[in-house]
């Protein structure tokens, strides 16, 4: 499990390799990751955008940007949590994801919060240090 807290918004990530969606002999590996976003502050916030940097085991990096997550732009009251699960295909048996969310408060001000870097590894395979 990986965790980061920025401006009283806590992001927790738990990745897992999905063997049933992977085909190593074809160079296709798939991971699911579950993210929980917790508003530990005293103000209402809304998740507006996401930004990912996804690096595979060969060092190739792809950037992904978009509105919200899984088709939603959740509003989090103080003390509230929002969880979702998504996935990431890679052509290699390892990789790293890191990113940020653009949040907005009730006054319309936006700010960035960190998504902690997390490792995508196939269980029981040797790890390659990039």
Secondary structure, DSSP 8 states (H G I E B T S, - for coil): -EEEEETTEEEEEEEEE-GGG-BGGGTBEEEEEEEEEEE-SSS-EEEEEEEEEEEETTS-EEEEEEESBTTB--EE-TT-EEEEEEEEEESSSEEEEEEEEEEEETTS-EEEEEEEEEEEE-TTS-----
